[in-house]
Amino acid sequence: MFCQVQHTPDTIKVIRKATEAERKLYRVPLWIQGDDIPECCGSPMFFVGQIDDDRLCAEAPEGAKLWWHDGASFYVFTCSQCLECKAVGQQF
Ligand SMILES: [Zn+2]
């Protein structure tokens, strides 16, 4: 959501749904299942980007027991202390 601070600073009004450009500018993941921010070095990791390509994961590799369906998204995070990277996958 795109929000605007009102006359009193502790009041925020939701104006409209955020655009994709705004989500990228402010680095906000669009979660499918809910917030799932991983931790590293004792702190929440920083969101880097989101992969939503519905063709990316449609074909399971041979012998796969489980696989992501075409409604999956992957969220990439990094740690500002050690540069560890982690991805969180979610699907509908
Ligand atoms: Zn770390």
PDB file of the backbone (N, CA, C, O) and the ligand in Angstrom, with CONECT records:
HET     ZN  A 101       1
ATOM      1  N   MET A   1       0.833  -1.185   0.000  1.00  0.00           N
ATOM      2  CA  MET A   1       0.000   0.000   0.000  1.00  0.00           C
ATOM      3  C   MET A   1       0.878   1.249   0.000  1.00  0.00           C
ATOM      4  O   MET A   1       1.959   1.258   0.590  1.00  0.00           O
ATOM      5  N   PHE A   2       0.410   2.294  -0.661  1.00  0.00           N
ATOM      6  CA  PHE A   2       1.096   3.577  -0.661  1.00  0.00           C
ATOM      7  C   PHE A   2       0.421   4.437   0.385  1.00  0.00           C
ATOM      8  O   PHE A   2      -0.784   4.681   0.316  1.00  0.00           O
ATOM      9  N   CYS A   3       1.200   4.902   1.361  1.00  0.00           N
ATOM     10  CA  CYS A   3       0.635   5.638   2.493  1.00  0.00           C
ATOM     11  C   CYS A   3       1.136   7.079   2.502  1.00  0.00           C
ATOM     12  O   CYS A   3       2.173   7.400   1.921  1.00  0.00           O
ATOM     13  N   GLN A   4       0.372   7.941   3.179  1.00  0.00           N
ATOM     14  CA  GLN A   4       0.723   9.345   3.294  1.00  0.00           C
ATOM     15  C   GLN A   4       0.579   9.755   4.756  1.00  0.00           C
ATOM     16  O   GLN A   4      -0.431   9.465   5.396  1.00  0.00           O
ATOM     17  N   VAL A   5       1.625  10.448   5.289  1.00  0.00           N
ATOM     18  CA  VAL A   5       1.563  10.953   6.653  1.00  0.00           C
ATOM     19  C   VAL A   5       0.625  12.148   6.673  1.00  0.00           C
ATOM     20  O   VAL A   5       0.723  13.032   5.822  1.00  0.00           O
ATOM     21  N   GLN A   6      -0.282  12.179   7.641  1.00  0.00           N
ATOM     22  CA  GLN A   6      -1.257  13.256   7.743  1.00  0.00           C
ATOM     23  C   GLN A   6      -0.699  14.410   8.579  1.00  0.00           C
ATOM     24  O   GLN A   6       0.487  14.419   8.908  1.00  0.00           O
ATOM     25  N   HIS A   7      -1.546  15.379   8.922  1.00  0.00           N
ATOM     26  CA  HIS A   7      -1.107  16.572   9.655  1.00  0.00           C
ATOM     27  C   HIS A   7      -0.453  16.220  10.982  1.00  0.00           C
ATOM     28  O   HIS A   7       0.516  16.863  11.388  1.00  0.00           O
ATOM     29  N   THR A   8      -0.974  15.210  11.658  1.00  0.00           N
ATOM     30  CA  THR A   8      -0.312  14.743  12.867  1.00  0.00           C
ATOM     31  C   THR A   8       0.589  13.580  12.456  1.00  0.00           C
ATOM     32  O   THR A   8       0.116  12.611  11.862  1.00  0.00           O
ATOM     33  N   PRO A   9       1.887  13.670  12.769  1.00  0.00           N
ATOM     34  CA  PRO A   9       2.849  12.683  12.262  1.00  0.00           C
ATOM     35  C   PRO A   9       2.557  11.235  12.631  1.00  0.00           C
ATOM     36  O   PRO A   9       3.049  10.328  11.961  1.00  0.00           O
ATOM     37  N   ASP A  10       1.770  10.989  13.678  1.00  0.00           N
ATOM     38  CA  ASP A  10       1.489   9.609  14.066  1.00  0.00           C
ATOM     39  C   ASP A  10       0.266   9.043  13.350  1.00  0.00           C
ATOM     40  O   ASP A  10      -0.167   7.932  13.658  1.00  0.00           O
ATOM     41  N   THR A  11      -0.301   9.793  12.394  1.00  0.00           N
ATOM     42  CA  THR A  11      -1.442   9.319  11.620  1.00  0.00           C
ATOM     43  C   THR A  11      -1.021   9.093  10.171  1.00  0.00           C
ATOM     44  O   THR A  11      -0.524  10.003   9.507  1.00  0.00           O
ATOM     45  N   ILE A  12      -1.226   7.868   9.691  1.00  0.00           N
ATOM     46  CA  ILE A  12      -0.879   7.519   8.306  1.00  0.00           C
ATOM     47  C   ILE A  12      -2.147   7.067   7.600  1.00  0.00           C
ATOM     48  O   ILE A  12      -2.920   6.274   8.138  1.00  0.00           O
ATOM     49  N   LYS A  13      -2.356   7.580   6.387  1.00  0.00           N
ATOM     50  CA  LYS A  13      -3.543   7.236   5.604  1.00  0.00           C
ATOM     51  C   LYS A  13      -3.120   6.420   4.388  1.00  0.00           C
ATOM     52  O   LYS A  13      -2.201   6.810   3.667  1.00  0.00           O
ATOM     53  N   VAL A  14      -3.784   5.290   4.156  1.00  0.00           N
ATOM     54  CA  VAL A  14      -3.510   4.496   2.958  1.00  0.00           C
ATOM     55  C   VAL A  14      -4.181   5.192   1.775  1.00  0.00           C
ATOM     56  O   VAL A  14      -5.391   5.415   1.780  1.00  0.00           O
ATOM     57  N   ILE A  15      -3.375   5.536   0.755  1.00  0.00           N
ATOM     58  CA  ILE A  15      -3.865   6.287  -0.402  1.00  0.00           C
ATOM     59  C   ILE A  15      -4.314   5.339  -1.511  1.00  0.00           C
ATOM     60  O   ILE A  15      -5.396   5.495  -2.077  1.00  0.00           O
ATOM     61  N   ARG A  16      -3.475   4.362  -1.810  1.00  0.00           N
ATOM     62  CA  ARG A  16      -3.769   3.448  -2.917  1.00  0.00           C
ATOM     63  C   ARG A  16      -2.812   2.262  -2.840  1.00  0.00           C
ATOM     64  O   ARG A  16      -1.909   2.229  -2.004  1.00  0.00           O
ATOM     65  N   LYS A  17      -3.022   1.300  -3.719  1.00  0.00           N
ATOM     66  CA  LYS A  17      -2.118   0.168  -3.833  1.00  0.00           C
ATOM     67  C   LYS A  17      -0.803   0.651  -4.445  1.00  0.00           C
ATOM     68  O   LYS A  17      -0.815   1.416  -5.409  1.00  0.00           O
ATOM     69  N   ALA A  18       0.334   0.209  -3.892  1.00  0.00           N
ATOM     70  CA  ALA A  18       1.638   0.617  -4.418  1.00  0.00           C
ATOM     71  C   ALA A  18       1.856   0.037  -5.810  1.00  0.00           C
ATOM     72  O   ALA A  18       1.435  -1.083  -6.099  1.00  0.00           O
ATOM     73  N   THR A  19       2.515   0.810  -6.667  1.00  0.00           N
ATOM     74  CA  THR A  19       2.852   0.322  -7.997  1.00  0.00           C
ATOM     75  C   THR A  19       4.071  -0.588  -7.912  1.00  0.00           C
ATOM     76  O   THR A  19       4.762  -0.608  -6.893  1.00  0.00           O
ATOM     77  N   GLU A  20       4.336  -1.337  -8.970  1.00  0.00           N
ATOM     78  CA  GLU A  20       5.523  -2.203  -8.994  1.00  0.00           C
ATOM     79  C   GLU A  20       6.796  -1.361  -8.889  1.00  0.00           C
ATOM     80  O   GLU A  20       7.748  -1.766  -8.222  1.00  0.00           O
ATOM     81  N   ALA A  21       6.824  -0.192  -9.541  1.00  0.00           N
ATOM     82  CA  ALA A  21       7.998   0.688  -9.474  1.00  0.00           C
ATOM     83  C   ALA A  21       8.244   1.159  -8.040  1.00  0.00           C
ATOM     84  O   ALA A  21       9.391   1.238  -7.600  1.00  0.00           O
ATOM     85  N   GLU A  22       7.169   1.474  -7.310  1.00  0.00           N
ATOM     86  CA  GLU A  22       7.310   1.918  -5.918  1.00  0.00           C
ATOM     87  C   GLU A  22       7.789   0.779  -5.025  1.00  0.00           C
ATOM     88  O   GLU A  22       8.606   0.996  -4.130  1.00  0.00           O
ATOM     89  N   ARG A  23       7.293  -0.424  -5.257  1.00  0.00           N
ATOM     90  CA  ARG A  23       7.756  -1.570  -4.451  1.00  0.00           C
ATOM     91  C   ARG A  23       9.242  -1.791  -4.653  1.00  0.00           C
ATOM     92  O   ARG A  23       9.950  -2.115  -3.699  1.00  0.00           O
ATOM     93  N   LYS A  24       9.735  -1.622  -5.885  1.00  0.00           N
ATOM     94  CA  LYS A  24      11.166  -1.789  -6.155  1.00  0.00           C
ATOM     95  C   LYS A  24      11.970  -0.649  -5.545  1.00  0.00           C
ATOM     96  O   LYS A  24      13.036  -0.873  -4.971  1.00  0.00           O
ATOM     97  N   LEU A  25      11.453   0.588  -5.671  1.00  0.00           N
ATOM     98  CA  LEU A  25      12.146   1.758  -5.134  1.00  0.00           C
ATOM     99  C   LEU A  25      12.335   1.632  -3.622  1.00  0.00           C
ATOM    100  O   LEU A  25      13.416   1.914  -3.105  1.00  0.00           O
ATOM    101  N   TYR A  26      11.291   1.212  -2.920  1.00  0.00           N
ATOM    102  CA  TYR A  26      11.347   1.126  -1.456  1.00  0.00           C
ATOM    103  C   TYR A  26      11.682  -0.282  -0.961  1.00  0.00           C
ATOM    104  O   TYR A  26      11.651  -0.541   0.242  1.00  0.00           O
ATOM    105  N   ARG A  27      12.002  -1.195  -1.890  1.00  0.00           N
ATOM    106  CA  ARG A  27      12.421  -2.562  -1.558  1.00  0.00           C
ATOM    107  C   ARG A  27      11.420  -3.262  -0.646  1.00  0.00           C
ATOM    108  O   ARG A  27      11.748  -3.680   0.465  1.00  0.00           O
ATOM    109  N   VAL A  28      10.193  -3.378  -1.141  1.00  0.00           N
ATOM    110  CA  VAL A  28       9.126  -4.019  -0.376  1.00  0.00           C
ATOM    111  C   VAL A  28       8.716  -5.305  -1.088  1.00  0.00           C
ATOM    112  O   VAL A  28       8.245  -5.246  -2.224  1.00  0.00           O
ATOM    113  N   PRO A  29       8.881  -6.457  -0.456  1.00  0.00           N
ATOM    114  CA  PRO A  29       8.438  -7.703  -1.087  1.00  0.00           C
ATOM    115  C   PRO A  29       6.911  -7.799  -1.105  1.00  0.00           C
ATOM    116  O   PRO A  29       6.236  -7.325  -0.191  1.00  0.00           O
ATOM    117  N   LEU A  30       6.388  -8.413  -2.145  1.00  0.00           N
ATOM    118  CA  LEU A  30       4.949  -8.677  -2.223  1.00  0.00           C
ATOM    119  C   LEU A  30       4.754 -10.150  -1.866  1.00  0.00           C
ATOM    120  O   LEU A  30       4.798 -11.025  -2.731  1.00  0.00           O
ATOM    121  N   TRP A  31       4.540 -10.404  -0.580  1.00  0.00           N
ATOM    122  CA  TRP A  31       4.461 -11.775  -0.075  1.00  0.00           C
ATOM    123  C   TRP A  31       3.191 -12.476  -0.543  1.00  0.00           C
ATOM    124  O   TRP A  31       2.136 -11.853  -0.663  1.00  0.00           O
ATOM    125  N   ILE A  32       3.300 -13.767  -0.806  1.00  0.00           N
ATOM    126  CA  ILE A  32       2.129 -14.579  -1.133  1.00  0.00           C
ATOM    127  C   ILE A  32       1.506 -15.122   0.144  1.00  0.00           C
ATOM    128  O   ILE A  32       0.287 -15.062   0.308  1.00  0.00           O
ATOM    129  N   GLN A  33       2.316 -15.648   1.046  1.00  0.00           N
ATOM    130  CA  GLN A  33       1.817 -16.306   2.257  1.00  0.00           C
ATOM    131  C   GLN A  33       1.937 -15.436   3.509  1.00  0.00           C
ATOM    132  O   GLN A  33       1.285 -15.729   4.511  1.00  0.00           O
ATOM    133  N   GLY A  34       2.731 -14.401   3.482  1.00  0.00           N
ATOM    134  CA  GLY A  34       2.957 -13.586   4.670  1.00  0.00           C
ATOM    135  C   GLY A  34       4.440 -13.363   4.881  1.00  0.00           C
ATOM    136  O   GLY A  34       5.273 -14.060   4.301  1.00  0.00           O
ATOM    137  N   ASP A  35       4.766 -12.385   5.717  1.00  0.00           N
ATOM    138  CA  ASP A  35       6.159 -12.014   5.961  1.00  0.00           C
ATOM    139  C   ASP A  35       6.970 -13.209   6.453  1.00  0.00           C
ATOM    140  O   ASP A  35       6.534 -13.946   7.338  1.00  0.00           O
ATOM    141  N   ASP A  36       8.144 -13.391   5.873  1.00  0.00           N
ATOM    142  CA  ASP A  36       9.030 -14.489   6.273  1.00  0.00           C
ATOM    143  C   ASP A  36      10.476 -14.028   6.064  1.00  0.00           C
ATOM    144  O   ASP A  36      11.201 -14.587   5.241  1.00  0.00           O
ATOM    145  N   ILE A  37      10.879 -13.017   6.809  1.00  0.00           N
ATOM    146  CA  ILE A  37      12.205 -12.412   6.644  1.00  0.00           C
ATOM    147  C   ILE A  37      13.233 -13.232   7.424  1.00  0.00           C
ATOM    148  O   ILE A  37      13.128 -13.350   8.645  1.00  0.00           O
ATOM    149  N   PRO A  38      14.234 -13.804   6.729  1.00  0.00           N
ATOM    150  CA  PRO A  38      15.240 -14.606   7.435  1.00  0.00           C
ATOM    151  C   PRO A  38      16.180 -13.717   8.244  1.00  0.00           C
ATOM    152  O   PRO A  38      16.291 -12.518   7.989  1.00  0.00           O
ATOM    153  N   GLU A  39      16.854 -14.319   9.222  1.00  0.00           N
ATOM    154  CA  GLU A  39      17.819 -13.593  10.041  1.00  0.00           C
ATOM    155  C   GLU A  39      19.220 -14.126   9.791  1.00  0.00           C
ATOM    156  O   GLU A  39      19.393 -15.289   9.427  1.00  0.00           O
ATOM    157  N   CYS A  40      20.217 -13.275   9.987  1.00  0.00           N
ATOM    158  CA  CYS A  40      21.619 -13.656   9.882  1.00  0.00           C
ATOM    159  C   CYS A  40      22.409 -12.741  10.809  1.00  0.00           C
ATOM    160  O   CYS A  40      22.072 -11.566  10.952  1.00  0.00           O
ATOM    161  N   CYS A  41      23.433 -13.256  11.427  1.00  0.00           N
ATOM    162  CA  CYS A  41      24.262 -12.472  12.352  1.00  0.00           C
ATOM    163  C   CYS A  41      23.411 -11.768  13.415  1.00  0.00           C
ATOM    164  O   CYS A  41      23.749 -10.675  13.869  1.00  0.00           O
ATOM    165  N   GLY A  42      22.316 -12.401  13.799  1.00  0.00           N
ATOM    166  CA  GLY A  42      21.482 -11.882  14.883  1.00  0.00           C
ATOM    167  C   GLY A  42      20.503 -10.792  14.490  1.00  0.00           C
ATOM    168  O   GLY A  42      19.865 -10.209  15.367  1.00  0.00           O
ATOM    169  N   SER A  43      20.357 -10.491  13.193  1.00  0.00           N
ATOM    170  CA  SER A  43      19.445  -9.428  12.771  1.00  0.00           C
ATOM    171  C   SER A  43      18.649  -9.861  11.540  1.00  0.00           C
ATOM    172  O   SER A  43      19.066 -10.766  10.817  1.00  0.00           O
ATOM    173  N   PRO A  44      17.503  -9.217  11.299  1.00  0.00           N
ATOM    174  CA  PRO A  44      16.757  -9.495  10.069  1.00  0.00           C
ATOM    175  C   PRO A  44      17.603  -9.137   8.842  1.00  0.00           C
ATOM    176  O   PRO A  44      18.315  -8.133   8.844  1.00  0.00           O
ATOM    177  N   MET A  45      17.519  -9.963   7.802  1.00  0.00           N
ATOM    178  CA  MET A  45      18.274  -9.701   6.579  1.00  0.00           C
ATOM    179  C   MET A  45      17.562  -8.625   5.748  1.00  0.00           C
ATOM    180  O   MET A  45      16.391  -8.322   5.973  1.00  0.00           O
ATOM    181  N   PHE A  46      18.301  -8.053   4.779  1.00  0.00           N
ATOM    182  CA  PHE A  46      17.764  -6.985   3.936  1.00  0.00           C
ATOM    183  C   PHE A  46      17.237  -7.558   2.620  1.00  0.00           C
ATOM    184  O   PHE A  46      17.890  -8.385   1.983  1.00  0.00           O
ATOM    185  N   PHE A  47      16.059  -7.110   2.228  1.00  0.00           N
ATOM    186  CA  PHE A  47      15.423  -7.546   0.985  1.00  0.00           C
ATOM    187  C   PHE A  47      16.192  -6.989  -0.210  1.00  0.00           C
ATOM    188  O   PHE A  47      16.479  -5.793  -0.263  1.00  0.00           O
ATOM    189  N   VAL A  48      16.524  -7.849  -1.166  1.00  0.00           N
ATOM    190  CA  VAL A  48      17.258  -7.441  -2.369  1.00  0.00           C
ATOM    191  C   VAL A  48      16.332  -7.406  -3.584  1.00  0.00           C
ATOM    192  O   VAL A  48      16.375  -6.462  -4.374  1.00  0.00           O
ATOM    193  N   GLY A  49      15.502  -8.430  -3.732  1.00  0.00           N
ATOM    194  CA  GLY A  49      14.629  -8.471  -4.895  1.00  0.00           C
ATOM    195  C   GLY A  49      13.725  -9.676  -4.872  1.00  0.00           C
ATOM    196  O   GLY A  49      13.841 -10.547  -4.009  1.00  0.00           O
ATOM    197  N   GLN A  50      12.820  -9.713  -5.835  1.00  0.00           N
ATOM    198  CA  GLN A  50      11.780 -10.741  -5.903  1.00  0.00           C
ATOM    199  C   GLN A  50      11.708 -11.297  -7.312  1.00  0.00           C
ATOM    200  O   GLN A  50      11.749 -10.545  -8.286  1.00  0.00           O
ATOM    201  N   ILE A  51      11.602 -12.607  -7.421  1.00  0.00           N
ATOM    202  CA  ILE A  51      11.480 -13.270  -8.721  1.00  0.00           C
ATOM    203  C   ILE A  51      10.074 -13.847  -8.826  1.00  0.00           C
ATOM    204  O   ILE A  51       9.683 -14.702  -8.031  1.00  0.00           O
ATOM    205  N   ASP A  52       9.319 -13.372  -9.813  1.00  0.00           N
ATOM    206  CA  ASP A  52       7.930 -13.798  -9.985  1.00  0.00           C
ATOM    207  C   ASP A  52       7.684 -14.495 -11.316  1.00  0.00           C
ATOM    208  O   ASP A  52       6.535 -14.787 -11.647  1.00  0.00           O
ATOM    209  N   ASP A  53       8.699 -14.761 -12.063  1.00  0.00           N
ATOM    210  CA  ASP A  53       8.535 -15.293 -13.412  1.00  0.00           C
ATOM    211  C   ASP A  53       7.780 -16.623 -13.375  1.00  0.00           C
ATOM    212  O   ASP A  53       8.278 -17.602 -12.819  1.00  0.00           O
ATOM    213  N   ASP A  54       6.583 -16.663 -13.964  1.00  0.00           N
ATOM    214  CA  ASP A  54       5.760 -17.871 -13.883  1.00  0.00           C
ATOM    215  C   ASP A  54       6.265 -19.005 -14.779  1.00  0.00           C
ATOM    216  O   ASP A  54       5.751 -20.122 -14.716  1.00  0.00           O
ATOM    217  N   ARG A  55       7.255 -18.723 -15.601  1.00  0.00           N
ATOM    218  CA  ARG A  55       7.832 -19.786 -16.424  1.00  0.00           C
ATOM    219  C   ARG A  55       9.114 -20.349 -15.811  1.00  0.00           C
ATOM    220  O   ARG A  55       9.661 -21.338 -16.299  1.00  0.00           O
ATOM    221  N   LEU A  56       9.584 -19.720 -14.749  1.00  0.00           N
ATOM    222  CA  LEU A  56      10.876 -20.066 -14.171  1.00  0.00           C
ATOM    223  C   LEU A  56      10.916 -21.469 -13.579  1.00  0.00           C
ATOM    224  O   LEU A  56      11.933 -22.157 -13.665  1.00  0.00           O
ATOM    225  N   CYS A  57       9.798 -21.894 -12.972  1.00  0.00           N
ATOM    226  CA  CYS A  57       9.862 -23.113 -12.190  1.00  0.00           C
ATOM    227  C   CYS A  57       8.765 -24.111 -12.563  1.00  0.00           C
ATOM    228  O   CYS A  57       8.429 -24.975 -11.753  1.00  0.00           O
ATOM    229  N   ALA A  58       8.212 -24.014 -13.741  1.00  0.00           N
ATOM    230  CA  ALA A  58       7.079 -24.861 -14.099  1.00  0.00           C
ATOM    231  C   ALA A  58       7.463 -26.324 -14.334  1.00  0.00           C
ATOM    232  O   ALA A  58       6.642 -27.211 -14.102  1.00  0.00           O
ATOM    233  N   GLU A  59       8.672 -26.595 -14.782  1.00  0.00           N
ATOM    234  CA  GLU A  59       9.096 -27.959 -15.091  1.00  0.00           C
ATOM    235  C   GLU A  59       9.942 -28.528 -13.958  1.00  0.00           C
ATOM    236  O   GLU A  59      11.024 -28.016 -13.667  1.00  0.00           O
ATOM    237  N   ALA A  60       9.457 -29.570 -13.330  1.00  0.00           N
ATOM    238  CA  ALA A  60      10.226 -30.217 -12.268  1.00  0.00           C
ATOM    239  C   ALA A  60      11.380 -31.011 -12.874  1.00  0.00           C
ATOM    240  O   ALA A  60      11.211 -31.606 -13.938  1.00  0.00           O
ATOM    241  N   PRO A  61      12.553 -31.038 -12.227  1.00  0.00           N
ATOM    242  CA  PRO A  61      13.654 -31.859 -12.720  1.00  0.00           C
ATOM    243  C   PRO A  61      13.329 -33.339 -12.539  1.00  0.00           C
ATOM    244  O   PRO A  61      12.535 -33.704 -11.672  1.00  0.00           O
ATOM    245  N   GLU A  62      13.932 -34.170 -13.342  1.00  0.00           N
ATOM    246  CA  GLU A  62      13.693 -35.606 -13.278  1.00  0.00           C
ATOM    247  C   GLU A  62      14.002 -36.122 -11.877  1.00  0.00           C
ATOM    248  O   GLU A  62      15.042 -35.799 -11.303  1.00  0.00           O
ATOM    249  N   GLY A  63      13.098 -36.919 -11.336  1.00  0.00           N
ATOM    250  CA  GLY A  63      13.305 -37.499 -10.014  1.00  0.00           C
ATOM    251  C   GLY A  63      12.875 -36.599  -8.863  1.00  0.00           C
ATOM    252  O   GLY A  63      13.036 -36.964  -7.699  1.00  0.00           O
ATOM    253  N   ALA A  64      12.327 -35.421  -9.176  1.00  0.00           N
ATOM    254  CA  ALA A  64      11.907 -34.510  -8.103  1.00  0.00           C
ATOM    255  C   ALA A  64      10.738 -35.111  -7.323  1.00  0.00           C
ATOM    256  O   ALA A  64       9.793 -35.628  -7.919  1.00  0.00           O
ATOM    257  N   LYS A  65      10.801 -35.044  -5.986  1.00  0.00           N
ATOM    258  CA  LYS A  65       9.680 -35.465  -5.150  1.00  0.00           C
ATOM    259  C   LYS A  65       8.661 -34.349  -5.039  1.00  0.00           C
ATOM    260  O   LYS A  65       7.454 -34.589  -5.054  1.00  0.00           O
ATOM    261  N   LEU A  66       9.155 -33.129  -4.928  1.00  0.00           N
ATOM    262  CA  LEU A  66       8.309 -31.945  -4.820  1.00  0.00           C
ATOM    263  C   LEU A  66       8.850 -30.885  -5.764  1.00  0.00           C
ATOM    264  O   LEU A  66      10.038 -30.880  -6.089  1.00  0.00           O
ATOM    265  N   TRP A  67       7.972 -29.982  -6.205  1.00  0.00           N
ATOM    266  CA  TRP A  67       8.447 -28.886  -7.043  1.00  0.00           C
ATOM    267  C   TRP A  67       7.510 -27.711  -6.913  1.00  0.00           C
ATOM    268  O   TRP A  67       6.358 -27.869  -6.509  1.00  0.00           O
ATOM    269  N   TRP A  68       7.989 -26.547  -7.248  1.00  0.00           N
ATOM    270  CA  TRP A  68       7.211 -25.313  -7.187  1.00  0.00           C
ATOM    271  C   TRP A  68       6.264 -25.263  -8.367  1.00  0.00           C
ATOM    272  O   TRP A  68       6.648 -25.588  -9.491  1.00  0.00           O
ATOM    273  N   HIS A  69       5.015 -24.854  -8.118  1.00  0.00           N
ATOM    274  CA  HIS A  69       4.107 -24.687  -9.258  1.00  0.00           C
ATOM    275  C   HIS A  69       4.255 -23.278  -9.827  1.00  0.00           C
ATOM    276  O   HIS A  69       5.010 -22.460  -9.301  1.00  0.00           O
ATOM    277  N   ASP A  70       3.529 -23.010 -10.902  1.00  0.00           N
ATOM    278  CA  ASP A  70       3.756 -21.771 -11.653  1.00  0.00           C
ATOM    279  C   ASP A  70       3.295 -20.502 -10.937  1.00  0.00           C
ATOM    280  O   ASP A  70       3.463 -19.405 -11.469  1.00  0.00           O
ATOM    281  N   GLY A  71       2.724 -20.630  -9.753  1.00  0.00           N
ATOM    282  CA  GLY A  71       2.325 -19.446  -8.993  1.00  0.00           C
ATOM    283  C   GLY A  71       3.282 -19.127  -7.869  1.00  0.00           C
ATOM    284  O   GLY A  71       2.887 -18.506  -6.883  1.00  0.00           O
ATOM    285  N   ALA A  72       4.540 -19.540  -7.993  1.00  0.00           N
ATOM    286  CA  ALA A  72       5.513 -19.329  -6.924  1.00  0.00           C
ATOM    287  C   ALA A  72       6.253 -18.008  -7.091  1.00  0.00           C
ATOM    288  O   ALA A  72       6.375 -17.486  -8.199  1.00  0.00           O
ATOM    289  N   SER A  73       6.749 -17.472  -5.966  1.00  0.00           N
ATOM    290  CA  SER A  73       7.639 -16.310  -5.969  1.00  0.00           C
ATOM    291  C   SER A  73       8.817 -16.622  -5.056  1.00  0.00           C
ATOM    292  O   SER A  73       8.685 -17.338  -4.063  1.00  0.00           O
ATOM    293  N   PHE A  74       9.971 -16.068  -5.415  1.00  0.00           N
ATOM    294  CA  PHE A  74      11.180 -16.246  -4.615  1.00  0.00           C
ATOM    295  C   PHE A  74      11.677 -14.874  -4.186  1.00  0.00           C
ATOM    296  O   PHE A  74      11.757 -13.946  -4.990  1.00  0.00           O
ATOM    297  N   TYR A  75      12.009 -14.764  -2.904  1.00  0.00           N
ATOM    298  CA  TYR A  75      12.416 -13.502  -2.292  1.00  0.00           C
ATOM    299  C   TYR A  75      13.870 -13.643  -1.864  1.00  0.00           C
ATOM    300  O   TYR A  75      14.216 -14.554  -1.112  1.00  0.00           O
ATOM    301  N   VAL A  76      14.720 -12.740  -2.345  1.00  0.00           N
ATOM    302  CA  VAL A  76      16.159 -12.822  -2.083  1.00  0.00           C
ATOM    303  C   VAL A  76      16.547 -11.781  -1.032  1.00  0.00           C
ATOM    304  O   VAL A  76      16.174 -10.610  -1.114  1.00  0.00           O
ATOM    305  N   PHE A  77      17.308 -12.250  -0.045  1.00  0.00           N
ATOM    306  CA  PHE A  77      17.748 -11.383   1.043  1.00  0.00           C
ATOM    307  C   PHE A  77      19.263 -11.473   1.194  1.00  0.00           C
ATOM    308  O   PHE A  77      19.877 -12.465   0.802  1.00  0.00           O
ATOM    309  N   THR A  78      19.868 -10.414   1.774  1.00  0.00           N
ATOM    310  CA  THR A  78      21.288 -10.461   2.084  1.00  0.00           C
ATOM    311  C   THR A  78      21.528  -9.875   3.474  1.00  0.00           C
ATOM    312  O   THR A  78      20.690  -9.163   4.027  1.00  0.00           O
ATOM    313  N   CYS A  79      22.696 -10.197   4.015  1.00  0.00           N
ATOM    314  CA  CYS A  79      23.086  -9.739   5.345  1.00  0.00           C
ATOM    315  C   CYS A  79      24.098  -8.604   5.191  1.00  0.00           C
ATOM    316  O   CYS A  79      25.059  -8.718   4.430  1.00  0.00           O
ATOM    317  N   SER A  80      23.875  -7.513   5.919  1.00  0.00           N
ATOM    318  CA  SER A  80      24.774  -6.358   5.807  1.00  0.00           C
ATOM    319  C   SER A  80      26.050  -6.522   6.632  1.00  0.00           C
ATOM    320  O   SER A  80      26.918  -5.648   6.613  1.00  0.00           O
ATOM    321  N   GLN A  81      26.168  -7.644   7.359  1.00  0.00           N
ATOM    322  CA  GLN A  81      27.360  -7.877   8.167  1.00  0.00           C
ATOM    323  C   GLN A  81      28.329  -8.864   7.514  1.00  0.00           C
ATOM    324  O   GLN A  81      29.545  -8.695   7.616  1.00  0.00           O
ATOM    325  N   CYS A  82      27.799  -9.898   6.841  1.00  0.00           N
ATOM    326  CA  CYS A  82      28.666 -10.942   6.275  1.00  0.00           C
ATOM    327  C   CYS A  82      28.379 -11.223   4.800  1.00  0.00           C
ATOM    328  O   CYS A  82      29.067 -12.046   4.196  1.00  0.00           O
ATOM    329  N   LEU A  83      27.394 -10.572   4.209  1.00  0.00           N
ATOM    330  CA  LEU A  83      26.972 -10.717   2.807  1.00  0.00           C
ATOM    331  C   LEU A  83      26.423 -12.102   2.468  1.00  0.00           C
ATOM    332  O   LEU A  83      26.351 -12.461   1.293  1.00  0.00           O
ATOM    333  N   GLU A  84      26.038 -12.882   3.469  1.00  0.00           N
ATOM    334  CA  GLU A  84      25.328 -14.129   3.222  1.00  0.00           C
ATOM    335  C   GLU A  84      24.041 -13.811   2.447  1.00  0.00           C
ATOM    336  O   GLU A  84      23.395 -12.793   2.695  1.00  0.00           O
ATOM    337  N   CYS A  85      23.679 -14.689   1.514  1.00  0.00           N
ATOM    338  CA  CYS A  85      22.424 -14.510   0.766  1.00  0.00           C
ATOM    339  C   CYS A  85      21.501 -15.697   1.062  1.00  0.00           C
ATOM    340  O   CYS A  85      21.949 -16.837   1.190  1.00  0.00           O
ATOM    341  N   LYS A  86      20.221 -15.405   1.165  1.00  0.00           N
ATOM    342  CA  LYS A  86      19.222 -16.455   1.361  1.00  0.00           C
ATOM    343  C   LYS A  86      18.021 -16.129   0.493  1.00  0.00           C
ATOM    344  O   LYS A  86      17.708 -14.963   0.251  1.00  0.00           O
ATOM    345  N   ALA A  87      17.346 -17.185   0.022  1.00  0.00           N
ATOM    346  CA  ALA A  87      16.106 -17.009  -0.741  1.00  0.00           C
ATOM    347  C   ALA A  87      14.983 -17.719  -0.002  1.00  0.00           C
ATOM    348  O   ALA A  87      15.172 -18.812   0.532  1.00  0.00           O
ATOM    349  N   VAL A  88      13.829 -17.098   0.025  1.00  0.00           N
ATOM    350  CA  VAL A  88      12.618 -17.659   0.603  1.00  0.00           C
ATOM    351  C   VAL A  88      11.640 -17.893  -0.542  1.00  0.00           C
ATOM    352  O   VAL A  88      11.366 -16.975  -1.315  1.00  0.00           O
ATOM    353  N   GLY A  89      11.114 -19.105  -0.661  1.00  0.00           N
ATOM    354  CA  GLY A  89      10.130 -19.397  -1.701  1.00  0.00           C
ATOM    355  C   GLY A  89       8.739 -19.502  -1.096  1.00  0.00           C
ATOM    356  O   GLY A  89       8.570 -20.059  -0.011  1.00  0.00           O
ATOM    357  N   GLN A  90       7.752 -18.975  -1.788  1.00  0.00           N
ATOM    358  CA  GLN A  90       6.351 -19.114  -1.382  1.00  0.00           C
ATOM    359  C   GLN A  90       5.504 -19.365  -2.621  1.00  0.00           C
ATOM    360  O   GLN A  90       5.849 -18.935  -3.722  1.00  0.00           O
ATOM    361  N   GLN A  91       4.390 -20.067  -2.431  1.00  0.00           N
ATOM    362  CA  GLN A  91       3.473 -20.287  -3.542  1.00  0.00           C
ATOM    363  C   GLN A  91       2.035 -20.268  -3.063  1.00  0.00           C
ATOM    364  O   GLN A  91       1.758 -20.459  -1.879  1.00  0.00           O
ATOM    365  N   PHE A  92       1.120 -20.036  -3.999  1.00  0.00           N
ATOM    366  CA  PHE A  92      -0.304 -19.958  -3.664  1.00  0.00           C
ATOM    367  C   PHE A  92      -0.811 -21.316  -3.243  1.00  0.00           C
ATOM    368  O   PHE A  92      -1.990 -21.462  -2.919  1.00  0.00           O
TER     369      PHE A  92
HETATM  370 ZN    ZN A 101      25.342 -12.481   8.399  1.00  0.00          ZN2+
END
